Amino acid sequence: MRAIRFRSPLPSFRPPLPAFKGRLHDARTATVVGRVLGAAILTCFVTGVFSHYLQQPPSWAVDVLPSRPAWGYRVTQGLHVASGIAAIPLLLAKLWTVYPRLFEWPPVRSVLHALERLSIAVLVASVLLELFTGLLDTVQWYPWPFPFRQVHFALAWVAVGSLLLHIAVKAPVIAESWRRARPSSTDPLPDPDGPDRRSFVAAVGAAVGAVTLTTVGQALGPLKDLDLLGARQPDHGPQHLPVNRTAAAAGITASSVSGWRLHVAGPRPYELSLPQLRAMAQRTATLPIACVEGWSRNGHWTGVPVRDLLDHAGASAHARVRVVSLERGGNFGVSEMGASYARDPLTLLALSLNGEPLSYDHGFPARIIAPNRPGVLQTKWVTRLEVL
């Protein structure tokens, strides 16, 4: 007796998906690119967290943040921006190696597969948004309604968390591809895609090198002549030093500083005029202005050490200091320094830059300059120091 076979009245549905004939859309190529991309993202993350806590330290960290090395923030923030920019061509290359999998059918094969694809969606979306907003921050363009710094910081944790989850899920595939990055003697056949893979990786490396060399000069002096795409030219600006916030933007005019006096509030409060400040013992220090946008530049600053001003006010050795600016509006018209900064001999209330009195754009009549400190906290147009 013959077995009777029943055919399904509804044929299995498969949409007309594109066919990909290009090579190198494989796990091995994705792993090769992913190694470098992961290193760039993790470097960008670690240096970004450091920058965030220097700009807005929690209360327990204010007095323990180090003021040395004096060039520390210049290096970490330059590395932060450089690794973030380098990650952009790496991310595009990584997405190119894996995008045909978007067209797999069925799109979801199980609950675990669905969770894996969801984690990848979160990873790609968060990293793209993080790099996109960070790149626009380097040119100070904010075409979105949310506060950049807070959202950028929170999104960094989402991106890194989803990256670590993705690495954990794909660990077996990554390990196998890592071991087989080069054909071994036990392989039955040589890798036919080896030459093409090497060419692809070389092209990606050239793109990363190009964007890095043409931007990192804004922080790395020896490469400043190659700074073709950087947000700032490190030699361009008043007194040969760039500025982000000008006196006009801060509402500072000649009349607003007419009759200026420095008010120092402490156990023994006092006031000083500009001639009195200039008559005090001065110190000159070579310190960089290092901005969150990634550019930095050394300047030769001369002024009164802040610790001398605090001593005259009777401040204790562990006192914090609040610095108040004349500027109108802005997010950093008031800043605070822990004792490690306030007592550092290189922390100055600067009165001159590169042998000349401060220009209005650089904070005339007086500004703060301190080692290992973000540029936004090097308060300009200082009018008041408060011992806390």
TORZAKOL-226331 format. One line per field, with one value per residue (C-alpha): residue number from 1; x negated, y negated, z negated. Coordinates in pm, whole numbers, plus 32768, in hexadecimal, padded with zeros to 4 digits. Example, Ala and Ser with C-alpha at 12.3 -4.5 7.8 and 13.67 -1.06 7.14 Angstrom:
REM TORZAKOL-226331
resi	c(1, 2)
east	c(7B32, 7AA9)
north	c(81C2, 806A)
up	c(7CF4, 7D36)
REM end
This chain:
REM TORZAKOL-226331
resi	c(1, 2, 3, 4, 5, 6, 7, 8, 9, 10, 11, 12, 13, 14, 15, 16, 17, 18, 19, 20, 21, 22, 23, 24, 25, 26, 27, 28, 29, 30, 31, 32, 33, 34, 35, 36, 37, 38, 39, 40, 41, 42, 43, 44, 45, 46, 47, 48, 49, 50, 51, 52, 53, 54, 55, 56, 57, 58, 59, 60, 61, 62, 63, 64, 65, 66, 67, 68, 69, 70, 71, 72, 73, 74, 75, 76, 77, 78, 79, 80, 81, 82, 83, 84, 85, 86, 87, 88, 89, 90, 91, 92, 93, 94, 95, 96, 97, 98, 99, 100, 101, 102, 103, 104, 105, 106, 107, 108, 109, 110, 111, 112, 113, 114, 115, 116, 117, 118, 119, 120, 121, 122, 123, 124, 125, 126, 127, 128, 129, 130, 131, 132, 133, 134, 135, 136, 137, 138, 139, 140, 141, 142, 143, 144, 145, 146, 147, 148, 149, 150, 151, 152, 153, 154, 155, 156, 157, 158, 159, 160, 161, 162, 163, 164, 165, 166, 167, 168, 169, 170, 171, 172, 173, 174, 175, 176, 177, 178, 179, 180, 181, 182, 183, 184, 185, 186, 187, 188, 189, 190, 191, 192, 193, 194, 195, 196, 197, 198, 199, 200, 201, 202, 203, 204, 205, 206, 207, 208, 209, 210, 211, 212, 213, 214, 215, 216, 217, 218, 219, 220, 221, 222, 223, 224, 225, 226, 227, 228, 229, 230, 231, 232, 233, 234, 235, 236, 237, 238, 239, 240, 241, 242, 243, 244, 245, 246, 247, 248, 249, 250, 251, 252, 253, 254, 255, 256, 257, 258, 259, 260, 261, 262, 263, 264, 265, 266, 267, 268, 269, 270, 271, 272, 273, 274, 275, 276, 277, 278, 279, 280, 281, 282, 283, 284, 285, 286, 287, 288, 289, 290, 291, 292, 293, 294, 295, 296, 297, 298, 299, 300, 301, 302, 303, 304, 305, 306, 307, 308, 309, 310, 311, 312, 313, 314, 315, 316, 317, 318, 319, 320, 321, 322, 323, 324, 325, 326, 327, 328, 329, 330, 331, 332, 333, 334, 335, 336, 337, 338, 339, 340, 341, 342, 343, 344, 345, 346, 347, 348, 349, 350, 351, 352, 353, 354, 355, 356, 357, 358, 359, 360, 361, 362, 363, 364, 365, 366, 367, 368, 369, 370, 371, 372, 373, 374, 375, 376, 377, 378, 379, 380, 381, 382, 383, 384, 385, 386, 387, 388)
east	c(8000, 7F71, 7F38, 8002, 7F47, 8003, 7F82, 7FAB, 80B2, 7FD9, 7E7B, 7D68, 7D41, 7BEF, 7BDC, 7B03, 79C2, 7888, 7771, 7611, 74F9, 73E4, 72E8, 725C, 73B3, 733C, 72EF, 7177, 7174, 726D, 718C, 7054, 70FD, 71B9, 707A, 6FFF, 715A, 718A, 703A, 7092, 71E7, 715F, 7046, 7144, 7223, 7117, 708B, 71EC, 7249, 710C, 7168, 72CB, 725C, 7158, 7267, 7370, 72CF, 73A4, 737E, 729C, 71A7, 717E, 7056, 6FAB, 6FA5, 6E38, 6DAA, 6C7D, 6BFE, 6C3E, 6C75, 6D54, 6EA2, 6E01, 6D96, 6ED0, 6FC3, 6EF4, 6EF3, 706A, 70BA, 6FB5, 7035, 719C, 7150, 7083, 71A9, 7288, 71E5, 71AF, 7321, 7385, 7299, 7323, 7489, 742A, 73AA, 74EC, 760B, 767A, 76EE, 7804, 78A3, 7897, 79D9, 7A83, 7A1A, 7A58, 7A1F, 7A4C, 7A72, 78F8, 78C0, 79BB, 7907, 77BB, 783E, 78D9, 778C, 76DF, 77E3, 77A6, 762D, 762F, 7728, 7677, 7519, 758C, 763B, 7515, 7416, 74FB, 7546, 73DB, 7361, 7451, 73E2, 727F, 7304, 73F8, 7530, 7658, 7788, 784D, 792A, 787C, 7748, 7618, 752E, 7628, 76BE, 7569, 74F1, 7625, 7623, 74B6, 7517, 762D, 753E, 742C, 7521, 75BF, 7461, 73F8, 753E, 7507, 73A3, 7423, 752F, 7440, 7317, 730B, 7317, 7217, 712C, 713F, 7109, 6FEC, 6F3A, 6F6C, 6F06, 6DEC, 6E0A, 6D4E, 6CA3, 6DD1, 6EC1, 6F30, 6F1C, 6E7D, 6F67, 6FDA, 7042, 6EF6, 6E65, 6FAF, 6FD3, 6E79, 6EC6, 700D, 6F68, 6E4F, 6F52, 7007, 6EBA, 6E67, 6FB7, 6F81, 6E21, 6E99, 6FAC, 6EC4, 6D9B, 6E74, 6F1E, 6E31, 6D4E, 6E43, 6DC1, 6C6E, 6B83, 6A8D, 6BAE, 6C54, 6BF5, 6CC8, 6DFB, 6ED4, 701F, 7001, 70FD, 6FED, 6E9F, 6DCD, 6D0B, 6E39, 6EDC, 6E9B, 6D39, 6CFA, 6DEF, 6F4E, 7084, 71DA, 72A1, 724D, 7279, 7397, 744C, 7420, 749D, 734C, 72FF, 720C, 731B, 736A, 7202, 71DA, 7178, 714A, 70DE, 709B, 7169, 70D6, 71D0, 7144, 70FA, 7044, 70F9, 7054, 7057, 6F45, 6F37, 6E81, 6D4D, 6D3F, 6D4D, 6C34, 6B63, 6B72, 6A6D, 6AA6, 6A5E, 6A46, 6AB3, 6ACE, 6C1F, 6D0E, 6E70, 6F0D, 7076, 7177, 7191, 7036, 6F55, 6E43, 6D2A, 6C19, 6C09, 6B13, 6BE8, 6B7F, 6C48, 6C75, 6C7C, 6DDA, 6D51, 6CB1, 6E03, 6EA1, 6D94, 6DDA, 6F48, 6EF0, 6F68, 6F0F, 6E2D, 6F56, 704B, 7102, 712B, 724F, 71EE, 72F0, 72E0, 736C, 73FC, 7571, 7618, 7559, 752E, 73DC, 73F6, 73B4, 72BC, 7229, 70CD, 706E, 6F44, 6E5E, 6E8F, 6EAC, 6D66, 6C9F, 6B88, 6BD6, 6D40, 6D44, 6E2D, 6D91, 6D6B, 6C9F, 6C70, 6B34, 6A9D, 6BCC, 6CF3, 6E1D, 6EFD, 706F, 70AF, 6FB2, 7050, 6FD0, 6F95, 6F56, 6F9C, 6F53, 6E4D, 6E0A, 6D54, 6E0F, 6F5D, 7061, 7066, 71D1, 7166, 7047, 7136, 710D, 7166, 7143, 71DF, 71FA, 714B, 720F, 716E, 725B)
north	c(8000, 7EB6, 7DA5, 7C72, 7B25, 79E6, 78A2, 7762, 7688, 7557, 755C, 74E1, 7369, 72D4, 716A, 7107, 70BC, 7034, 7125, 70C0, 7135, 7068, 711B, 70C3, 70AE, 71BC, 71EF, 71E6, 7090, 700C, 7085, 6FE8, 6E94, 6EC2, 6EEC, 6D90, 6CF6, 6D86, 6CFB, 6BA1, 6B9D, 6C0F, 6B0B, 69FF, 6A73, 6A79, 6923, 6898, 690C, 6866, 6722, 672A, 6750, 663D, 6551, 65B8, 667A, 671E, 6680, 6795, 6766, 65EB, 65ED, 6723, 66D6, 66AC, 6565, 661A, 666A, 650C, 658C, 66AE, 662B, 65BA, 6721, 67D4, 66EB, 66E6, 6861, 6862, 6795, 6842, 69A0, 6932, 68A8, 69DE, 6AB8, 6A24, 6ACA, 6C04, 6C14, 6BE0, 6CF9, 6DDD, 6D9A, 6DE1, 6F3A, 6F9C, 6EE0, 7001, 70B5, 6FB3, 706E, 71CC, 7292, 72D3, 7197, 7234, 73A6, 73BA, 72EB, 72E7, 7284, 7168, 70ED, 70FC, 702D, 6F34, 6F0B, 6ECE, 6DC7, 6D14, 6D2C, 6CA0, 6B8B, 6B19, 6B1D, 6A64, 6959, 693E, 690A, 6823, 673A, 6743, 66E0, 65B8, 654F, 6520, 6405, 638C, 63D4, 6456, 6486, 6547, 64E2, 65AB, 6549, 65DB, 662C, 66E6, 67AD, 67F8, 6882, 695A, 69DB, 6A42, 6B38, 6BC5, 6BED, 6C96, 6D73, 6DEC, 6E1D, 6EFC, 6FBE, 6FED, 7067, 7160, 71E7, 7202, 727F, 73DA, 7348, 723B, 733B, 7421, 7303, 727B, 73CA, 73EA, 7286, 7328, 747A, 758A, 76C0, 7790, 76D0, 77A9, 7686, 752C, 740B, 7394, 7244, 7203, 710A, 704D, 7043, 6FB1, 6EAB, 6E52, 6E33, 6D60, 6C75, 6C53, 6C12, 6B04, 6A5B, 6A65, 69DB, 68C4, 6843, 685F, 67AC, 6690, 664E, 66B0, 6587, 64A9, 654F, 65DC, 64BB, 6571, 65C6, 6471, 6432, 6563, 64E2, 64BD, 653F, 64E7, 6401, 630C, 629A, 6293, 6157, 608B, 5FA0, 5E71, 5E76, 5FB2, 6084, 60ED, 6090, 6133, 6028, 5EC4, 5D92, 5D1F, 5E6B, 5E50, 5CE9, 5C5C, 5AF8, 59E8, 5948, 5A8F, 5AAD, 593A, 5916, 5A8F, 5B1A, 5C7E, 5CE4, 5DFB, 5E84, 5F49, 5F32, 5DE9, 5D5E, 5C51, 5BA9, 5B5C, 5A75, 5ADA, 5A02, 5AA2, 5BFD, 5BA6, 5B28, 5C7C, 5D8D, 5E21, 5F78, 5FEE, 614A, 61FB, 62AA, 631E, 62B6, 6408, 6402, 6516, 64F1, 658D, 6463, 63E9, 62EE, 6286, 6123, 6067, 5FDD, 5EE1, 5E8E, 5EB6, 601A, 605F, 60F6, 5FA4, 5EFA, 6004, 5FDE, 5E67, 5EBE, 5FAE, 60E6, 623A, 6327, 6404, 62F7, 6307, 61CF, 614F, 6077, 5F7D, 5ED5, 5D8E, 5E40, 5E41, 5F8D, 60C1, 6206, 61BF, 6062, 6101, 6219, 62C2, 6340, 6443, 640F, 64D9, 63D5, 62A0, 62EE, 6356, 6255, 6254, 61E8, 6074, 5F50, 5EF3, 5D88, 5DB3, 5EAD, 5ED6, 5D9B, 5CBD, 5C55, 5D38, 5CD9, 5CBA, 5E06, 5EB2, 5E30, 5CCF, 5C5E, 5DB1, 5F20, 6071, 6156, 62A1, 63E3, 651B, 6466, 644F, 6309, 62C2, 62B1, 61BD, 60A6, 5F58, 5DF7, 5E5B, 5D69, 5E35, 5F51, 5FF0, 60CF, 61F0)
up	c(8000, 8066, 7F64, 7FAB, 7FA0, 7F63, 7FF3, 7F33, 7FD9, 7F8A, 801E, 7F35, 7F59, 7FAD, 8017, 813E, 8082, 812A, 817C, 8112, 81F1, 8153, 807B, 7F25, 7E81, 7D95, 7C25, 7C55, 7CFC, 7BFD, 7AE3, 7B77, 7B90, 7A49, 7980, 79D7, 79C1, 7864, 77F4, 787E, 77D6, 7686, 7696, 76EA, 75CD, 74BE, 751A, 7537, 73D9, 7356, 7408, 7380, 7218, 723C, 72BA, 71BF, 70A3, 6F97, 6E41, 6DC0, 6EE0, 6EDE, 6DF2, 6E7B, 6FF0, 704F, 70D1, 7165, 7261, 72DC, 743F, 73D3, 7453, 7597, 75DD, 756A, 761A, 7757, 774F, 770F, 7843, 791D, 78C6, 78FB, 7A55, 7AAF, 7A46, 7B55, 7C88, 7BB7, 7B63, 7CCE, 7D37, 7C29, 7C94, 7DFE, 7D9F, 7CEC, 7D90, 7E77, 7D3D, 7D24, 7E46, 7DB0, 7DB8, 7CD2, 7C1E, 7AC9, 7A8C, 7913, 77DA, 77A4, 790E, 78E4, 77AC, 7863, 7984, 7890, 77DB, 7929, 7983, 7839, 786C, 79CE, 797E, 7841, 78D9, 7A11, 7942, 7851, 7966, 7A2D, 7908, 7897, 79F0, 79FC, 789F, 7922, 79FC, 78EE, 79BC, 78F3, 79D7, 78CF, 77A9, 7697, 75C8, 7673, 7553, 7479, 7599, 7630, 74E3, 74AA, 760F, 75E8, 74D8, 75B3, 76D8, 760E, 7555, 7698, 772E, 760C, 7628, 779D, 7761, 765D, 7749, 786E, 77A3, 7846, 79A6, 794F, 78B2, 79E0, 7AD7, 7A04, 7A09, 7B7E, 7BD7, 7C98, 7D40, 7C85, 7D0F, 7CA8, 7D86, 7EAA, 7F9B, 7F8E, 7F4A, 80A5, 8015, 7F66, 8065, 807F, 7F07, 7EE0, 7FE8, 7F3B, 7DE6, 7E7E, 7F18, 7DCC, 7D1E, 7E1C, 7DDD, 7C64, 7C8D, 7D71, 7C89, 7B5D, 7BF7, 7C7C, 7B2B, 7A11, 7A5B, 799C, 785E, 78C7, 7913, 79FA, 7AE5, 7AE4, 7C51, 7CB0, 7BF5, 7D2A, 7CA0, 7B2F, 7A8C, 7A24, 7AA9, 796B, 79CD, 7A39, 7943, 7869, 77E1, 78B0, 77E5, 7855, 7791, 7783, 76CA, 7728, 764F, 772E, 7701, 7587, 757D, 7511, 757E, 7516, 7440, 738E, 7310, 72C6, 715A, 713E, 6FEF, 6F7E, 6E4F, 6D7A, 6C7C, 6B59, 69E5, 6A33, 6B67, 6C37, 6D8D, 6E86, 6FB1, 70EE, 709B, 6F42, 6FD9, 70C8, 6FA7, 6EFA, 6F2E, 7088, 7114, 727E, 72E2, 7431, 7430, 753F, 757F, 75CD, 7640, 7644, 77C0, 77D7, 7820, 7738, 773C, 7649, 75C9, 74EF, 73D4, 72CD, 7197, 7022, 6F95, 6F14, 6DD4, 6D80, 6DA2, 6CC5, 6BBE, 6BAB, 6B6D, 6A53, 6B0C, 6A82, 6B45, 6B9C, 6C0A, 6D52, 6E25, 6EEF, 701A, 709A, 71EF, 7271, 73A1, 73DD, 741A, 7482, 73C8, 7328, 7298, 7145, 7107, 6FD7, 6F8B, 6E8C, 6DAA, 6E8D, 6F9F, 6EC6, 6E10, 6F42, 6F7A, 70F1, 70BD, 710B, 7118, 7264, 72CF, 740D, 7527, 75F6, 7561, 75A6, 74CD, 7500, 7623, 75DE, 768D, 75AB, 746B, 7426, 731C, 7273, 72AC, 720F, 72A9, 71FD, 725B, 72CF, 72E4, 73FC, 74B8, 745B, 72EE, 732D, 72CF, 7380, 730F, 71A3, 70AD, 6F6D, 6EB2, 6D97, 6C94, 6C4D)
REM end
